[in-house]
Amino acid sequence: MSFTKKVVQRDKRIVIQTCPKTTTDEGEVTETAATFAKGWAAIEPITAGKQWFVEQSQATTTHKITILYLSGVTSRMQAVWGSRTFKFDSVSNPVEANMEMVIRSTEVT
């Protein structure tokens, strides 16, 4: 029996951003994105569905983003590819080998 590893083609140039929350003098909480890193990624859709927020339907799509290992990436970040934004839900380091990272994300619509 032969085992082969699926080759992931990282062909999308993304910007990984931090999303620190700040509080204004008026007490409003805002998020201001700042560039953390740029790199190549594979972006694959996982699921699509609908969520209901205060009687309004909103489409949601989750994606798997695969990048080369990058220290410091956390689930409090997001990725931007063109005009699309992906909020990170979880970040994993498969087999703890520091070779690549698999990020589960939700696309912001």
Secondary structure, DSSP 8 states (H G I E B T S, - for coil): -----------EEEEEEE--EEE-TTS-EEE--EEEEEEEEEEEEEEEEEEEETTEEEEEEEEEEEEE--TT--TTEEEEETTEEEEEEEEE-GGG-SSEEEEEEEEE-
